[in-house]
Amino acid sequence: MCNCGVARTSFAADDFAGAGGSAVANGGLLRATAYPDGDDVEDVIATLNGTGSYSDFVSATYRASGVVHTSTDQNGTVHTYWYDDTSRLSRDSVTTVATGI
């Protein structure tokens, strides 16, 4: 069966704030999306937990309010998101540009 063009999504409790994860431990928050040309979801989880080196996924961290704080793409570019007082997105800043871009 071809899994062509289908992204795999992993929902996981993010208890690894020390490894660059979110301080919000909530299994309902999207932690990463792995792409079909990549390896297993287990490799993505190991990388998010600081024990792997897989890179073909997009990851996110969250603020205590549940809104996305940062997202990191496959190249390593990090976006930081800012919100107004009613949690509406007001700014998307590239805070780290990946090497080679």
Phi and psi in degrees as a GROMACS rama.xvg file:
@    title "Ramachandran Plot"
@    xaxis  label "Phi"
@    yaxis  label "Psi"
@TYPE xy
-79.4979  131.901  CYS-2
-103.837  28.7758  ASN-3
-61.7894  126.037  CYS-4
72.13  13.8181  GLY-5
-106.375  123.878  VAL-6
-84.7506  142.809  ALA-7
-101.025  134.052  ARG-8
-113.446  137.118  THR-9
-118.36  122.356  SER-10
-103.31  125.932  PHE-11
-148.952  145.627  ALA-12
-63.0638  130.622  ALA-13
-100.513  85.6919  ASP-14
-98.6827  13.8732  ASP-15
-113.63  53.0124  PHE-16
-59.3174  -32.5343  ALA-17
-69.3065  -19.0288  GLY-18
-99.4583  23.1115  ALA-19
91.3013  6.86199  GLY-20
-87.4747  -175.904  GLY-21
-81.7852  148.942  SER-22
-79.2553  -3.62026  ALA-23
-90.2421  111.714  VAL-24
-91.0429  95.1639  ALA-25
-147.394  113.272  ASN-26
-66.0949  -5.7646  GLY-27
-93.7566  -1.16567  GLY-28
-94.5485  136.619  LEU-29
-69.7552  118.319  LEU-30
-96.4307  -36.2594  ARG-31
-159.664  152.164  ALA-32
-122.622  118.171  THR-33
-95.1721  144.57  ALA-34
-98.15  154.833  TYR-35
-63.8564  -22.1285  PRO-36
-84.789  1.65511  ASP-37
-91.9798  -174.946  GLY-38
-86.6066  -159.851  ASP-39
-71.6435  154.929  ASP-40
-58.9679  -31.6546  VAL-41
-59.8903  -36.2118  GLU-42
-65.7031  -39.057  ASP-43
-63.8717  -46.6892  VAL-44
-61.881  -41.9422  ILE-45
-60.3625  -41.1753  ALA-46
-66.1102  -44.2727  THR-47
-62.4083  -29.5139  LEU-48
-88.3458  4.26061  ASN-49
87.1027  11.5242  GLY-50
-119.174  10.1436  THR-51
-132.869  179.567  GLY-52
-134.587  21.8397  SER-53
-70.7556  145.098  TYR-54
-133.279  -2.00624  SER-55
-92.5827  63.1284  ASP-56
-155.617  163.276  PHE-57
-111.098  131.343  VAL-58
-121.122  164.165  SER-59
-142.073  149.564  ALA-60
-118.723  162  THR-61
-128.218  153.13  TYR-62
-84.5431  165.419  ARG-63
-57.636  -27.8854  ALA-64
-75.6292  -9.18279  SER-65
97.6661  -3.80431  GLY-66
-84.3006  154.374  VAL-67
-66.3352  129.497  VAL-68
-93.8682  -48.8385  HIS-69
-138.793  156.656  THR-70
-136.077  142.865  SER-71
-123.434  126.006  THR-72
-89.6313  -177.791  ASP-73
-61.1844  -27.8299  GLN-74
-83.2767  -15.5243  ASN-75
100.961  6.12701  GLY-76
-73.5212  130.928  THR-77
-109.594  128.706  VAL-78
-105.199  135.248  HIS-79
-112.653  132.674  THR-80
-107.262  138.748  TYR-81
-118.74  146.604  TRP-82
-130.878  153.522  TYR-83
-82.8556  -174.7  ASP-84
-65.1492  -16.1556  ASP-85
-106.483  18.7623  THR-86
66.6417  24.761  SER-87
-89.4844  137.546  ARG-88
-60.0666  125.341  LEU-89
-116.388  -21.4497  SER-90
-157.037  140.778  ARG-91
-122.559  108.66  ASP-92
-110.812  134.126  SER-93
-79.8781  110.723  VAL-94
-98.9789  -17.9551  THR-95
-141.618  123.474  THR-96
-97.646  130.434  VAL-97
-64.2232  150.633  ALA-98
-67.958  145.327  THR-99
83.3053  7.12548  GLY-100
